Amino acid sequence: MDLGISGKRALVCASSKGLGRGCATMLAANGVNLVMNARGAEALNQTAAEIREAYGVEVVTVPADITTDAGRAEVLKAAGEVDILVTNAGGPPPGSWQDWEREDFIKALDANMLTPIALMKALLPGMMDRGWGRVVNITSQSVKAPIAVLGLSNSARAGLTGYVAGTSRQVAGKGVIINNLLPGIHATDRAVSLDTTVAAQTGVTLEEAMDRRAATIPAGRYGTAEEFGATCAFLCSQYAGFIVGQNILLDGGATNATL
C-alpha cells in the first residue's frame, strides 16, 4: 500500500531507540525524510546511519533534551517546516502515591504533557498554512486504564489526551490530523526497566518477571517496535484524514475494556 507520504518531512522525538525508533524506521520505509531527536548523540547517530543506509532518505539528527526550552528550540530550528510530528519522551519512574511530591509531578508534566503541547503549538500553524499535516503523540495504555505504580505518567498523559481531544477538532478542517497511540508493553528498554523493578521487588529473575507479564496479555507476548511503527506510519498517511482525535491502543488486548 502506498501511504502517499513519500517526500514528506517528519520530526520524530526520542527516536534513537524503542518505539520512537520504530516510528522513524517505518516512516523512512515509506519515503519520509527525517529529523531525529534524542538525548544521547552516539545512539542517535548510529540509528540515523542505519536508517539512511536502509532506505536512502535524508536524516538530520539533533541530540538534545526535548523536554527543556533550550532543547526544543534547537530541535525546532533544525526541523524547520515539517509535515509530520511524532512526539515521544521517556515516561516517569514508577513509584507510590505516598512518595510523589509536587516537583515530581511538575517534571512529569513537563516531559509528557507540556513538551508535546509546545511542539504542536510551534508546528501546527505551518501545517495549517500548507493545508496538510499529521501529529501522532505516543502516550500510554494507562490513559485508558490507569496503572497504579505509574501515577505520574497516568496524570501527565491524561492531561495531554484532554488537550488533543479539543485541539484535534479545531485543526482538522485545515487538513491537520492529530491522534494518540497508546502502547502497552513492547520489547523495549522501557519494558526492561519496569520488569527489572518488578523482579527486584518480588524476588524473581528478570526472565520470570517478563514471562509473568506476558502471560497477562491475551496476545501472549510483548509488542514489537516494528508493528508499533507501522501503525504510526498509517496514522501519518493519506488514508488517515478521517481519523481525528482518537486514542488507539496497541496493547495485545491487555486493557480489558469494551470501548
Secondary structure, DSSP 8 states (H G I E B T S, - for coil): ---S-TT-EEEESS-SSHHHHHHHHHHHHTT-EEEEEES-HHHHHHHHHHHHHHH---EEEEES-TTSHHHHHHHHHHH-S-SEEEE---------TTT--HHHHHHHHIIIIIHHHHHHHHHHHHHHHHT-EEEEEE--GGGTS--GGGHHHHHHHHHHHHHHHHHHHHHGGGTEEEEEEEE--BSSHHHHHHHHHHHHHHT--HHHHHHHHHHTSTTSS-B-HHHHHHHHHHHTSGGGTT--S-EEEESTT-S----
